[in-house]
Amino acid sequence: MGILSWILLGLVVGVLAKWIMPGRDPGGLVVTILIGIAGAFVGGFLGTQLGLGDVTGFNLGSLALATGGALLLLLAHRKLRG
């Protein structure tokens, strides 16, 4: 995947994660994209370790893994921020 694909995936995944887990989070569009991209990396890593697959592009499995990773990051961020 190219850089534009990662940015678009990050935007979609970040918006999905914030929609699934609403709350007061700092940042706007850029932070949402960064959470989504980082979530894709975390979800891909955990998915590979657990044998669930990898984030390979725009398909349902990749979106599910990336969104799961972004949700984990949002949860961790909220727990650390208090």
C-alpha positions in Angstrom: 0.0 0.0 0.0 1.2 3.5 -0.8 1.3 6.4 1.5 -2.0 7.8 0.3 -3.7 4.5 0.8 -2.4 4.4 4.4 -3.7 7.9 5.0 -7.1 7.0 3.6 -7.2 3.8 5.6 -6.2 5.7 8.7 -9.0 8.2 8.2 -11.6 5.5 7.7 -10.4 3.4 10.6 -9.9 6.5 12.9 -13.4 7.7 12.2 -14.8 4.1 12.8 -13.0 3.8 16.1 -14.2 7.2 17.3 -17.7 6.3 16.2 -17.7 3.0 18.0 -16.1 4.4 21.2 -17.4 8.0 21.5 -16.0 10.4 24.0 -13.9 13.4 24.5 -10.7 12.9 22.6 -8.2 15.7 21.8 -7.3 16.5 18.3 -9.1 16.8 15.0 -8.7 15.2 11.6 -5.0 14.8 11.8 -5.1 13.0 15.1 -7.9 10.8 13.9 -5.8 9.8 10.9 -2.8 9.1 13.1 -4.8 7.0 15.4 -6.2 5.0 12.5 -2.7 4.5 10.9 -1.2 3.4 14.3 -4.3 1.2 14.9 -3.6 -0.5 11.5 -0.1 -1.3 12.6 -1.1 -2.5 16.0 -4.1 -4.5 14.6 -1.9 -6.0 11.9 0.8 -7.0 14.3 -1.6 -8.6 16.8 -3.6 -10.2 14.0 -0.4 -11.8 12.6 0.7 -13.0 16.1 -2.7 -14.5 16.7 -3.0 -16.1 13.3 -5.9 -13.9 12.2 -4.2 -12.3 9.2 -2.6 -9.0 8.3 -3.6 -5.6 7.2 -3.1 -5.9 3.4 -5.4 -3.3 1.9 -9.0 -2.2 1.8 -10.9 -5.4 2.6 -13.2 -6.3 5.5 -10.6 -8.3 7.4 -8.0 -5.6 7.2 -10.6 -2.9 8.2 -11.7 -5.1 11.2 -8.1 -5.7 12.4 -7.1 -2.0 11.9 -10.3 -0.8 13.7 -9.6 -3.2 16.6 -6.1 -1.9 16.9 -7.4 1.7 16.9 -9.9 0.9 19.6 -7.1 -0.6 21.7 -5.1 2.6 21.3 -8.1 4.8 22.1 -8.8 2.7 25.2 -5.2 2.9 26.3 -5.1 6.6 25.7 -8.2 7.2 27.8 -6.9 5.0 30.6 -3.5 6.8 30.7 -5.1 10.3 30.5 -7.6 9.4 33.3 
